[in-house]
């Protein structure tokens, strides 16, 4: 990747929901090292640097490019044409900055050992989504990003490299309102999504009769203020 990275600058297209800046302007899960350079390159080309969905996808792309390189497609299950459209739509100009070779990427899908989980999460999100007019494809991009980030080890907002949990909640409310409405007790998002999959498959994941008396209650509810990813 080229060493020089353009600084983030808002463009004319408003993609998503704006939020007030976090207190003190603190970014809770800013990536580090080479991942930060990739994230900065993407955000420097972003159509809307304040849109939670754009921030989230940038975080997942940066993680994938840092982990697997830029010679493999970043999102498991999302083909080259869709990925190229995603970057052209939300990160125009990122191709030369990241030195993406779309001819080489045409058949460069990577193997993901836990792809079945991503597939199930994408299906769940797409079933419960409510995109704005003409934004069904964008919702699919976002579902793949959320599904892939859900395989991470941290809170979901951290694995998306979002400033805080509230950006993730705003994203879910905007794009997946049915799921957001179901999470009326503010369960941690990753736990909540996997619980939805288990409920759908009629698989019990807790022996307690209700969450309030479960010994793992603190792991599923409460603040998500662990160390940033």
Secondary structure, 3 states (H helix, E strand, C coil): CCCCCCCCCCCCCCCCCCCCCCHHHCCCCCCCHHHHHHHHHHHHCCCCCCCHHHHHHHHHHHHHHHHHCCCCCCCCCCCHHHHHHHHHHHCCCHHHHHCCCHHHHCCCCCCCCCHHHHHHHHHHHHHCCCCCCCCHHHHHHHHHHHHHHCCCCCCHHHHCCCCCHHHHHHHHHHHCHHHHHHCCCCCCHHHHHHHHHHHHCCCCCCCCCCHHHCCCHHHHCCCCCCCCC
